């Protein structure tokens, strides 16, 4: 009994292998328990040594242990699979064995992701766990990749049906057994190989679903330019395949650490950007470029995004996609919901679709149908919604990428915007029916609902498309563009060049453009609706940089009053929604006399004005953009000689309030005090820029020393001399590092404030002047004992 365990794949005889196995357990006398065997296999799996596969056991030994541990015969089947899957096999018997294994795992996987999961957890050793532990996953990977091996110059082939069975089993194992997906993700050659299996329609959905799961846990992003014949692969996809492929693309073109998250500090982002510059383009950027180089790719996405439900593929094609539970959407929960709705509608309409219960199977894998099969409308709609979700996401990411101008041009050319406008009422913002589909365990108002997710993705796309780009006027129709021209003529203002240059053949058709539809639904949303945030963001991105002195028809609608209602009277508590409305209100009011008149008309009592101020003062991070816009407007109005402007200046409560120096100083003190270099994010850096706007306007009036002196007095009154001005000095030093090397950010500052960036830079330089004799330098107001201006603000 002293023999050593046989090496894996050593080719030893069954007798020697059995002796090695016996030795591993210290002899038969101990009669090893199943748990001990599984423990040894698990250790072998982690270390790559010792027991790792069923082939290391005799069939007799496995059969005996199976009687005790109820392994469903899986180890014995793997032993046979290993014997029938060698290089010179015809794979016929191999495929028969796979079909025996498949239902043992698929039933368990279905139970794992549905309400039957509890039952699965009560099983001591689930089938998928045993399958993986005895080497099943690695064996299937080897079988699938046999076509990559050449024998005498000829590559081996396996049937699509066999590939499909292997993929099904692998996916079920990934679903139920922790760690399998991560192990597969580490096999980069296997992941790349999987893409080649998508050339066949028979294996496409199974392959796409497995790839999506693998890429979701892969530490390093895959590079699409390493996929063989990528352009040919994607070009040969039909529209349904391309829509499903977008689920994979969503993972491959998005930065793994977006850097746009408001919670990431600017210090961390800047450090990452410096690192990325030295490394060259990221994998996501390379993947975006690879996709855009595929002829017709963006055009096909636009067609998918704007396809009407009636134009989608018929019943037979869709039912084929439902062939097995795991090939549809993320997991069985969604399919379960689809089936439930279908059955309900079938009962009411006497339609003849009858779906089998989860886990049931037919000879052809499809639900029972009769000659009168008709897909319920709700399933058609949900089918299209799920596709459009992925397609819109991919388009949105491409719109924000390095090739954004190229993508913008193509999206306009392929009429994405008028196409979405035509779908707005019937699909994108359709009314919910009593049986509106939602995911299992959720409700219609949950952000996980496909309907809601589609709306948010649609709004994000509009925001990215409009983002102060000249093509934004495609969101209007011809009549609305004519209204803009009429407003310009009446106000004696030169017509916006971008409006004149808009290609009228590419704008929205119908009675209303997309922006008008957005305004209408925005006014009907409940106060706490999550849509309000994205609606306001999309609307704000449409507005001109320089404020509403460039005419927009939004002011001819009751939009400002509606926003004021939401801020003052709706009792909205959502900070995100309030912030988006403060930002939108600021852009609507900036430099616009009529907007301030409307404000005064709505906020017509001191009580309302105090409520409005309370909302502003409750969080300056949320409201500072409005404070900035009003401050800029006040400065412009004070320098204009116009009776209409003079009237607004004398009557508007808000302008009168902001014009007071104590008010400006209060805002300035708090804006500087709530931020520090180490806590600056994309969300709160606006506080720093708003404080600079207040000081730049003071500098214009030669009052900068006065404001700095008042800040010093406020410091002393708080019994912390130097703490504010030292902090401000550090913030301005960071400002120089951050903005002087970022063209887009500096352009945004200049365009949104109508103050040249050179004046921004000059003001910051004056404030940071080290000469203590300068009346406009911060150091002149920090007493020597409290000086702390040279702190290293690298991220801690």
Secondary structure, 3 states (H helix, E strand, C coil): CCCCCCCCCCCCCHHHHHHHHHHHCCCHHHCCCHHHHHHHHHHHHHHCCCCCCHHHCCHHHHHHHHHHHCCCCHHHHHHHHHHHCCCCCCCHHHHHHHHHHHHHHHHHHHHHCCCCHHHHHHCCCCHHHHHHHCCHHHHHHHHHHHHHCEECCEECCCCHHHHHHHHHHHHHHHHHCCCHHHHHHCCHHHHHHHHHHHHCHHHHHHHHHHHHHHHHHCCCCCCHHHCCCHHHHHHCCCHHHHHHHHHHHHHHCCCCCCCCCCCCEHHHHHHHHHHHHHHCCCHHHHHHHHHHCCCCHHHHHHHHHHCCHHHCCCHHHHHHHCCCHHHCCCCHHHHHHHHHHHHHHHHHHCCCCECCCCCCCCCCCCCECCCCCCCCHHHHHHHHHHHHHHHHHHHHHHHCCCCHHHHHHHHHHCCHHHHHHHHHHHHHCCCCCCCCCCCCCCCCCCCCCHHHHHHHHHHHHHHHHHCCCHHHHHHCEHHHHHHHHHHHHHCCCCCCHHHHCCCHHHCECCCCCHHHHHHHHHHHCCCCCCHHHHHHHHHHHHCCCCCCCCCCHHHHCCHHHHHHHHHHHCCCCCHHHHHHHHHHHHHHHCCCHHHHHHHHHHCCCHHHHHHHHHHHHHCHHHHHHHHHHHHHHHHHHHCCCCHHHHHHHHHCHHHHHHHCHHHHHHHHHHHHHCCCHHHCECCCHHHHHHHHHHHHHHHHCCCHHHHHHHHHHHHHHCCCCCHHHHHHHHHHHHHHHHHCCCHHHHHHHHHHHCCCHHHHHHHHHHHCCCCCCCCCCHHHHCCHHHCCCCCCCCCC
